[in-house]
Amino acid sequence: MRNIIYFSPDDATKFDLERFSKSLARYAKVPKEAIEEALKPLAQYENLHVSRLVETGVGLIEKFGKDEDAKKYYDEYSHYFGSNFERLRRITGYLVGTLDRWNDAKKAEEKARVKHSVNSCVDDLVRAAKMQDQILAHNV
């Protein structure tokens, strides 16, 4: 990705990784490697709407910080989405915009949930294979 489009293609500006990193740092300590990894799927696009970048930032802040901070980040940059856009998240089987109307039990369930990533599954498989190799080596 080289350009970020805000409202129309005419207002496209060059993407600046440092600037994006600094905007996230105000809400959570996100490692630069994690930012670069999250941006890899977007690298194929020459032009990208800022809303996609904001959603990526929200995901990173949720992962490395607090959900409340992710909401603050989203609220700060949501004016780029237009008036008809509402952020939806899939949480424990529900599509929700906010957690405002959830009861305490459902909020506690959401807070205690384990966030999985593809990388953690791959890491688990690699660890299991190494353990299997060690077991086989000791039994021979």
C-alpha positions as CSV (number, residue, x, y, z in Angstrom):
1,M,0.0,0.0,0.0
2,R,1.4,3.3,-1.0
3,N,-1.5,5.8,-0.6
4,I,-4.2,6.3,1.9
5,I,-7.5,7.7,0.6
6,Y,-9.6,9.7,3.2
7,F,-12.8,10.9,1.5
8,S,-12.1,10.8,-2.2
9,P,-9.3,9.6,-4.5
10,D,-8.3,13.3,-4.9
11,D,-7.2,13.6,-1.3
12,A,-4.9,10.5,-1.3
13,T,-1.7,10.9,0.7
14,K,1.4,8.7,1.0
15,F,1.2,6.1,3.7
16,D,3.6,6.7,6.6
17,L,4.4,3.7,8.8
18,E,5.9,6.0,11.5
19,R,2.9,8.2,11.7
20,F,0.6,5.1,11.9
21,S,2.8,3.6,14.6
22,K,2.7,6.9,16.6
23,S,-1.1,7.1,16.4
24,L,-1.4,3.6,17.8
25,A,1.2,4.3,20.6
26,R,-1.1,6.9,22.1
27,Y,-3.5,4.0,23.0
28,A,-1.3,0.9,23.4
29,K,2.3,-0.3,23.2
30,V,2.1,-2.1,19.9
31,P,5.4,-3.7,18.7
32,K,6.5,-2.4,15.3
33,E,6.8,-6.0,14.1
34,A,3.2,-6.6,14.9
35,I,2.2,-3.5,13.0
36,E,4.2,-4.6,9.9
37,E,2.7,-8.1,10.2
38,A,-0.9,-6.7,10.3
39,L,-0.2,-4.5,7.3
40,K,1.1,-7.4,5.1
41,P,-2.3,-8.3,3.7
42,L,-2.8,-4.7,2.8
43,A,0.5,-4.3,0.9
44,Q,-1.0,-5.6,-2.3
45,Y,-3.1,-2.5,-2.7
46,E,-1.7,0.7,-4.2
47,N,-4.5,2.8,-2.7
48,L,-6.3,2.0,0.5
49,H,-9.2,3.7,2.2
50,V,-8.3,5.0,5.7
51,S,-11.2,3.0,7.2
52,R,-9.4,-0.2,6.6
53,L,-6.3,1.2,8.3
54,V,-8.4,2.3,11.3
55,E,-9.9,-1.2,11.6
56,T,-6.4,-2.7,11.5
57,G,-5.4,-0.2,14.2
58,V,-8.4,-1.1,16.4
59,G,-7.5,-4.8,16.1
60,L,-3.9,-4.1,17.1
61,I,-4.9,-2.0,20.1
62,E,-7.4,-4.7,21.2
63,K,-4.6,-7.3,21.0
64,F,-1.9,-5.3,22.8
65,G,-4.0,-3.0,25.0
66,K,-7.5,-2.6,26.3
67,D,-10.8,-2.8,24.5
68,E,-11.7,0.7,26.0
69,D,-8.6,2.2,24.4
70,A,-9.5,0.5,21.1
71,K,-12.9,2.1,21.3
72,K,-11.3,5.5,22.0
73,Y,-9.0,5.1,18.9
74,Y,-12.0,4.1,16.8
75,D,-14.0,7.1,18.0
76,E,-11.2,9.5,17.2
77,Y,-10.9,8.3,13.6
78,S,-14.5,7.2,12.9
79,H,-15.3,10.4,11.1
80,Y,-13.5,9.0,8.1
81,F,-16.1,6.3,7.8
82,G,-19.1,8.5,6.9
83,S,-22.4,8.7,8.6
84,N,-23.9,5.3,7.8
85,F,-21.0,3.2,9.1
86,E,-21.2,1.3,12.4
87,R,-18.4,-1.0,13.5
88,L,-19.6,-4.6,14.0
89,R,-17.6,-7.2,15.9
90,R,-18.4,-10.9,16.2
91,I,-18.1,-11.8,19.9
92,T,-19.2,-15.2,21.3
93,G,-21.5,-15.8,18.4
94,Y,-23.1,-12.4,18.3
95,L,-22.7,-9.5,15.8
96,V,-22.5,-6.4,17.9
97,G,-21.6,-2.7,17.5
98,T,-21.1,-2.0,21.2
99,L,-21.4,-3.9,24.4
100,D,-23.6,-1.2,26.1
101,R,-26.8,-3.3,26.3
102,W,-25.0,-6.5,27.5
103,N,-25.6,-7.7,31.1
104,D,-22.8,-8.2,33.5
105,A,-22.4,-11.9,32.9
106,K,-22.1,-11.5,29.1
107,K,-19.6,-8.6,29.6
108,A,-17.6,-10.8,31.9
109,E,-17.7,-13.7,29.4
110,E,-16.4,-11.3,26.7
111,K,-13.6,-10.0,28.9
112,A,-12.5,-13.5,29.8
113,R,-12.5,-14.8,26.3
114,V,-9.3,-16.2,24.8
115,K,-8.3,-14.5,21.6
116,H,-6.8,-17.0,19.1
117,S,-4.7,-16.3,16.1
118,V,-3.5,-18.5,13.2
119,N,0.1,-18.1,14.4
120,S,-0.7,-19.6,17.8
121,C,-2.2,-22.7,16.2
122,V,0.9,-23.1,14.0
123,D,3.2,-22.6,17.0
124,D,1.3,-25.3,18.9
125,L,1.7,-27.7,16.0
126,V,5.4,-27.0,15.8
127,R,5.8,-27.5,19.6
128,A,3.9,-30.8,19.4
129,A,6.1,-32.0,16.6
130,K,9.3,-31.1,18.5
131,M,8.0,-32.9,21.6
132,Q,7.1,-36.0,19.5
133,D,10.7,-35.9,18.1
134,Q,12.1,-35.7,21.6
135,I,10.0,-38.6,22.8
136,L,11.0,-40.8,19.9
137,A,14.7,-39.9,20.4
138,H,14.5,-41.0,24.1
139,N,12.6,-44.2,23.4
140,V,15.0,-45.5,20.7
